[in-house]
Amino acid sequence: MEINVIAVDKNSMKIELIGEDNTFANALRKELWENKAVQIAGYNIEHPLVANPILVINTDGKEDPKKVLLKTAESLKEKNNELIAKFKKL
């Protein structure tokens, strides 16, 4: 996956998730909403066959959106590792 930063400032960030689709973008959006500093987290895909998700994050200004995104990615990684561990026990 590649990330194209479209815009970033003190409390907002807009990125393109190149090579991804609704599955990853929706998981990321849902996990972003778990952070209390996040005021807006959403994505749009212009056309599912030819476009990449554009993710938008707005925070309350207390946390940097880049740090929030990093924390969110780490949280998703931990949840994925927990799921893998449970599957291995089956």
Contact map, one row per residue, 1 for C-alpha under 8 A:
111000000000000011110000000000000000000000000000000000000000000000000000000000000000000000
111100000000000011100000000000000000000000000000000000000000000000000000000000000000000000
111110000000001111000000000000000000000000000000000000000000000000000000000000000000000000
011111000000001111000000000000000000000000000000000000000000000000000000000000000000000000
001111110000111100000000000000000000000000000000000000000000000000000000000000000000000000
000111110000111100000000000000000000000000000000000000000000000000000000000000000000000000
000011111001111000000000000000000000000000000000000000000000000000000000000000000000000000
000011111111110000000000000000000000000000000000000000000000000000000000000000000000000000
000000111111100000000000000000000000000000000000000000000000000000000000000000000000000000
000000011111000000000000000000000000000000000000000000000000100110000000000000000000000000
000000011111100000000000000000000000000000000000000000000111111110000000000000000000000000
000000111111110000000000000000000000000000000000000000011110000110000000000000000000000000
000011111011111000000000000000000000000000000000000000011100000011000000000000000000000000
000011110001111100000000000000000000000000000000000001111000000000000000000000000000000000
001111100000111110000000000000000000000000000000000001110000000000000000000000000000000000
001111000000011111000000000000000000000000000000000111100000000000000000000000000000000000
111100000000001111110000100000000000000000000000000111100000000000000000000000000000000000
111100000000000111110000000000000000000000000000000110000000000000000000000000000000000000
110000000000000011111000000000000000000000000000000100000000000000000000000000000000000000
100000000000000011111111100000000000000000000000000110000000000000000000000000000000000000
000000000000000000111111100000000000000000000001000110000000000000000000000000000000000000
000000000000000000011111110000000000000000001000000010000000000000000000000000000000000000
000000000000000000011111111000000000000000000000000000000000000000000000000000000000000000
000000000000000000011111111100000000000000000000000000000000000000000000000000000000000000
000000000000000010011111111110000000000000100000000010100000000000000000000000000000000000
000000000000000000000111111111000000000000100000000000000000000000000000000000000000000000
000000000000000000000011111111100000000000000000000000000000000000000000000000000000000000
000000000000000000000001111111110000000000000000000000000000000000000001100100000000000000
000000000000000000000000111111111000000011100000000000100000000000000000000000000000000000
000000000000000000000000011111111100000000000000000000000000000000000000000000000000000000
000000000000000000000000001111111110000000000000000000000000000000000001001100000000000000
000000000000000000000000000111111110010010000000000000000000000000011001000000000000000000
000000000000000000000000000011111111011110000000000000000000000000000000000000000000000000
000000000000000000000000000001111111010000000000000000000000000000000000000000000000000000
000000000000000000000000000000111111110000000000000000000000000000010000000000000000000000
000000000000000000000000000000001111111000000000000000000000000000000000000000000000000000
000000000000000000000000000000000011111000000000000000000011111000000000000000000000000000
000000000000000000000000000000011111111110000000000000001111000000010000000000000000000000
000000000000000000000000000000001001111110000000000000001111000000000000000000000000000000
000000000000000000000000000000001000011111000000000000011110000000000000000000000000000000
000000000000000000000000000010011000011111100000000000111100000000000000000000000000000000
000000000000000000000000000010000000000111110000000000111000000000000000000000000000000000
000000000000000000000000110010000000000011111000000011110000000000000000000000000000000000
000000000000000000000000000000000000000001111100000011100000000000000000000000000000000000
000000000000000000000100000000000000000000111111001111000000000000000000000000000000000000
000000000000000000000000000000000000000000011111001110000000000000000000000000000000000000
000000000000000000000000000000000000000000001111111000000000000000000000000000000000000000
000000000000000000001000000000000000000000001111111100000000000000000000000000000000000000
000000000000000000000000000000000000000000000011111000000000000000000000000000000000000000
000000000000000000000000000000000000000000000011111100000000000000000000000000000000000000
000000000000000000000000000000000000000000001111111110000000000000000000000000000000000000
000000000000000111111000000000000000000000001101011111000000000000000000000000000000000000
000000000000000111011100100000000000000000111100001111100000000000000000000000000000000000
000000000000011110000000000000000000000000111000000111110000000000000000000000000000000000
000000000000011110000000100010000000000011110000000011111000000000000000000000000000000000
000000000001111000000000000000000000000111100000000001111100000000000000000000000000000000
000000000001110000000000000000000000011111000000000000111110000010000000000000000000000000
000000000011100000000000000000000000011110000000000000011111000010000000000000000000000000
000000000011000000000000000000000000111100000000000000001111111110000000000000000000000000
000000000010000000000000000000000000111000000000000000000111111000000000000000000000000000
000000000110000000000000000000000000100000000000000000000011111100000000000000000000000000
000000000010000000000000000000000000100000000000000000000011111100000000000000000000000000
000000000010000000000000000000000000100000000000000000000011111110110000000000000000000000
000000000111000000000000000000000000000000000000000000000010111111110000000000000000000000
000000000111100000000000000000000000000000000000000000001110001111111000000000000000000000
000000000000100000000000000000000000000000000000000000000000000111111100000000000000000000
000000000000000000000000000000000000000000000000000000000000001111111110000000000000000000
000000000000000000000000000000010010010000000000000000000000001111111111000000000000000000
000000000000000000000000000000010000000000000000000000000000000011111111100000000000000000
000000000000000000000000000000000000000000000000000000000000000001111111110000000000000000
000000000000000000000000000000000000000000000000000000000000000000111111111000000000000000
000000000000000000000000000100110000000000000000000000000000000000011111111100000000000000
000000000000000000000000000100000000000000000000000000000000000000001111111110000000000000
000000000000000000000000000000000000000000000000000000000000000000000111111111000000000000
000000000000000000000000000000100000000000000000000000000000000000000011111111100000000000
000000000000000000000000000100100000000000000000000000000000000000000001111111110000000000
000000000000000000000000000000000000000000000000000000000000000000000000111111111000000000
000000000000000000000000000000000000000000000000000000000000000000000000011111111100000000
000000000000000000000000000000000000000000000000000000000000000000000000001111111110000000
000000000000000000000000000000000000000000000000000000000000000000000000000111111111000000
000000000000000000000000000000000000000000000000000000000000000000000000000011111111100000
000000000000000000000000000000000000000000000000000000000000000000000000000001111111110000
000000000000000000000000000000000000000000000000000000000000000000000000000000111111111000
000000000000000000000000000000000000000000000000000000000000000000000000000000011111111100
000000000000000000000000000000000000000000000000000000000000000000000000000000001111111110
000000000000000000000000000000000000000000000000000000000000000000000000000000000111111111
000000000000000000000000000000000000000000000000000000000000000000000000000000000011111111
000000000000000000000000000000000000000000000000000000000000000000000000000000000001111111
000000000000000000000000000000000000000000000000000000000000000000000000000000000000111111
000000000000000000000000000000000000000000000000000000000000000000000000000000000000011111
